[in-house]
Structure formats: structure tokens, C-alpha cells
Amino acid sequence: MRKKLKAKLEAIKNIRHWIFEVKGTYSPGGDSNFEGKVKDDTGRTILTIVENEDYNQLTRLLRTSKYMQKLEDMKGLAEYIWDRNLIPISEEEKEEWKKKKHLPIDIRLVRIV
């Protein structure tokens, strides 16, 4: 029991804690002024998702992809980022995470008013 607990705690230590900053409103099929930025631990922007009259990135991600079903689905967003290799890790570390069947990032939703 103790070995399993140590292994889980070690895995948690290496997880990256990122944030998804959201501002604006998203209305499916209507006028949206949505902008979302996925930022890493240091505050560097990794991914930007825009939904307005010119871009429909969020609608495509929610309706046609297998990752996110709703805006609050941060696990799906983490899988999207993982599959596109946007996490800066070495190949050895990536293989370790594949064996664990767990994602090395945890994303938290933050709404900016």
C-alpha cells in the first residue's frame, strides 16, 4: 500500500498546473466575443482560442472534435493539448506518461471579467 501511495504522490509532483483564461461571451450560433488563452506555469501563452465574427475556433472544438463537449471540460482541453504536442517535455518523459495512462497537465478554468 505504501509503495502505491508513494508512486501516486511522485506522479502528482510532476504534473504541470496550467490555466485557461476566458474573457467575453460565447453564444452558439450567435454573436460571440470569446477569447481563451491556455497559459503555462510561467504565464506564457501556449494556445489561443478565438470565437467572433471572423473566427469560429471554439465552435469547431466543441461540435466537431472528440475532445471537448462543453466549455468547462478541462480534461478534454488537456487531451487536445497533449495530442498536439504542445507540452514541452522530453521524449523519455512522454513515454513514461503514456505508460501511466495519465496526462501530465492539469488545467483550471479562470474567467476574467
N, C-alpha and C positions, 0 to 999 in steps of 0.2 A: 504494500500500500504506500509506503513511504517513497519508494522509487518512482512510482507513477506520479505522485504529487510533486516531487522534485522535477520530473520531466515536464509537467504541465507549467510549473512556475518558470522554468527556464524558457519555455516557448513563449510565455506571456511577456517576458522581459525583452524579447527581440521584436515584438510587434511594433510597427510604426503607427502612431496615432495622428491621423490627418483630419482636416476639417473640410466641410463643403459649405462655403459661404454663399447664401442665396439672398438676392435682393430683387425687388419687383414682384409682379404677379404673373401667374401662369393660368390662362384660361383656354382649355382645349377648344379649338375651332373658332376662337375669338381673338380680340386684340390682346396680345401679351407684351409685357416689357420685362421679361425674365432674364436674369444673368446669374449664373452659378459658377463658382471657381473652386476647384479642388486644390487645397494648399497642403504642403507637407509640414513637417515639424518646424522647419526654419521659416516658414511663411512664404516660400517660393511657390508660385502658381504652376501646377502640373497640368491641369486640364481646365478649359473654359467651355461652358455650355450656354449658348445664347438662344433665346426664343423671342423673336419680334417679327415685324412685317417682312424683314429680309431673310432671316434665318429660322429654321424650324428644327434645330438640333435636339431639343428636349422632346418634342412630339415624336420624332423618329426613334429616339431612345426608348420612350415609354411604350409606343404602339407596335413597333416592328422588331425590336430586339428581344432576345431571350433573357436579358439581364434585369431590367427594372420594369415593374408593373405599375408602380406609383412613385411619386416624387420622394416620399420618405423612405424608400427602400435602399438603405445604405449598404447592405450586404451585396445587392445586385450591382451597385456602383463600384464597389470594391472588386468584384469579379470582372467587371468591364475593364477596369484599370489594369488588373492582373493579366488578363488575356491580351492586352495591347502592349505589354512590357513597359509600362510607364513607371514602374518601381525600380529605382536604381539599386540593384543588388547583383552580386556575382553569380556566375552560373552554378557554382557549387552550392551556394546558399539557396538558389532557386530550386535545385534538385532536392534539397533537404525538405523544403516546404511542400513540394509535390508529394513526397513520401508521407508527410504528416497529414495530408489532405485538409490543410487549414490555410487560410490566407494570411500573409504577413502584415496586413494593414487593417486598421480599424478606423472607419470614417464616421465622424459626428456631424450632424446637420446643424448649422448655425444660420438663423435668419437675421438679416440686417435690415433695420427699419429706416 
